[in-house]
Amino acid sequence: MTLKTDPFADLADFAPKPKPAVAPKPAPIPVAPAPALVNEAAGLTILAEKHGFSINNLEEQRRTFRGRRSSRAPKTMPITMRVRVADWNRFQEFCELNEYTVAEGFELLARMIPQAEGPPK
């Protein structure tokens, strides 16, 4: 039978990592002063192009949007109704069994109502 020794029993092996040698900083590249230009925006554009960049934050044209989109579904109106709990439970069960939303179930129910011919005389 061999005995396992604890690899972390002796903490003498642990030591902080040596710091990496710091490379000397390169000498700064001398930059010629930019010529004074009358139009600052034109000067920045020229300077950017000289160094391979392009300035694309000039004035933007206003985007025009189309008119409002029309809804595919008919308009809805939020209302509060007072119904008997038993009737609502029956209606909700009907909608769940037929996989209708409440709006679809109510639409089906409303289609079953016969059209009125006009006000009673």
CYANA upper distance limits for C-alpha pairs under 8 A (distance plus 0.5 A):
 37 LEU  CA     42 ALA  CA      8.49
 37 LEU  CA     43 GLY  CA      6.47
 39 ASN  CA     43 GLY  CA      6.77
 40 GLU  CA     44 LEU  CA      6.66
 41 ALA  CA     45 THR  CA      6.71
 42 ALA  CA     46 ILE  CA      6.69
 43 GLY  CA     47 LEU  CA      6.56
 44 LEU  CA     48 ALA  CA      6.46
 45 THR  CA     49 GLU  CA      6.66
 45 THR  CA     54 SER  CA      7.54
 45 THR  CA     55 ILE  CA      6.76
 46 ILE  CA     50 LYS  CA      6.60
 47 LEU  CA     51 HIS  CA      7.01
 48 ALA  CA     52 GLY  CA      6.77
 48 ALA  CA     53 PHE  CA      5.35
 48 ALA  CA     54 SER  CA      6.30
 48 ALA  CA     55 ILE  CA      7.45
 49 GLU  CA     53 PHE  CA      5.64
 49 GLU  CA     54 SER  CA      6.25
 71 SER  CA     75 LYS  CA      8.21
 83 VAL  CA     87 ASP  CA      7.33
 83 VAL  CA     88 TRP  CA      6.98
 84 ARG  CA     88 TRP  CA      6.75
 85 VAL  CA     89 ASN  CA      6.55
 86 ALA  CA     90 ARG  CA      6.71
 87 ASP  CA     91 PHE  CA      6.64
 88 TRP  CA     92 GLN  CA      6.47
 89 ASN  CA     93 GLU  CA      6.53
 90 ARG  CA     94 PHE  CA      6.68
 91 PHE  CA     95 CYS  CA      6.80
 91 PHE  CA    105 GLY  CA      8.45
 92 GLN  CA     96 GLU  CA      6.68
 92 GLN  CA    102 VAL  CA      7.80
 93 GLU  CA     97 LEU  CA      6.57
 94 PHE  CA     98 ASN  CA      6.74
 95 CYS  CA     99 GLU  CA      6.20
 95 CYS  CA    100 TYR  CA      5.21
 95 CYS  CA    101 THR  CA      6.81
 95 CYS  CA    102 VAL  CA      7.02
 95 CYS  CA    105 GLY  CA      6.32
 96 GLU  CA    100 TYR  CA      6.72
 96 GLU  CA    101 THR  CA      8.23
100 TYR  CA    104 GLU  CA      6.09
100 TYR  CA    105 GLY  CA      6.20
101 THR  CA    105 GLY  CA      6.63
102 VAL  CA    106 PHE  CA      6.57
103 ALA  CA    107 GLU  CA      6.60
104 GLU  CA    108 LEU  CA      6.76
105 GLY  CA    109 LEU  CA      6.71
106 PHE  CA    110 ALA  CA      6.52
107 GLU  CA    111 ARG  CA      6.70
108 LEU  CA    112 MET  CA      7.17
109 LEU  CA    113 ILE  CA      7.66
